[in-house]
């Protein structure tokens, strides 16, 4: 009966995880829930699932949490999160917080030898080598939750592992602006960018999908998670979002994973691995999708993929800089401070001008993150 600690319980991945746990109870139980600011929603979740731990990011939420949940261990901040993760009863940590804020939970999970169900791709982008080295020391497992990386993980199991891989092909929907001209992109509004054609997600990841930066971050994540070189990574645009990714093996075989766009499927697989369990949240009939199309991404109008490849080549703190600059640029766009094309331009400028530390420790990574945020906030691209 796996006991799950859910970090980012009130976000889109968190809500999908709650659906999965409801369906799998009592075989899977929720041991703790953590969120950033949504205290009311956090209390409702904690009560429904009768959790042992409930925590928030800020100390100001603690009185309300403690009063509303007298039978639960409540707290705030990183030390309390670490305590909950270290609890021997915690078996799986599902890291679903948004952005760089998810790194502490991911690191704590692997340091304490837990299974890390990783939905926070930024953790691997920022600190992939640190996570992998810590997992090797403690025996922690890292299981991908992103639909694309879950698809790759499943294909690798079917094909015999990454030593037989010629290429991993990540699929991208292309976002809402596929085929738009440069002039049209210059006038994109936040409301338009938040209208994704196939996935229902949080605001930040939806903007990332519109710029293809989400796929860029996934390239970096795949590089570390599956130990792949740049020559083994590729992206194709697949507007229907049915094939979630593919692996080409050295003998020419191609294995992909298909299904309707529903994050509950990869979440459930991560929570029940190595078994596959019911229920099925979405039934997929290939006859309903007679036209599946694939095309190369437009790297001229959507340069995020090229920027990510540059970050992979440079290594070290480049991933942390890439992620931090993008988080700030997305927020500036959402607030009306910069036009849509300036998101990628900001990230490229900050990364090109940054000094990269080649073999960083955690302090180096956070220092690079901080400096990149400052540079991105004042960038006039």
Helices and strands as residue ranges (DSSP letters): E 2-7, H 12-24, E 28-35, H 39-49, E 53-56, G 59-61, H 62-68, E 73-76, H 78-86, E 92-95, G 99-102, H 103-111, E 115-118, H 121-138, E 142-144, H 147-159, G 162-164, E 165-172, H 182-186, H 190-193, H 203-211, H 213-225, G 230-232, E 233-237, E 243-249, E 254-258, H 263-272, G 286-288, E 295-296, H 304-314, H 318-334, H 342-353, H 362-378
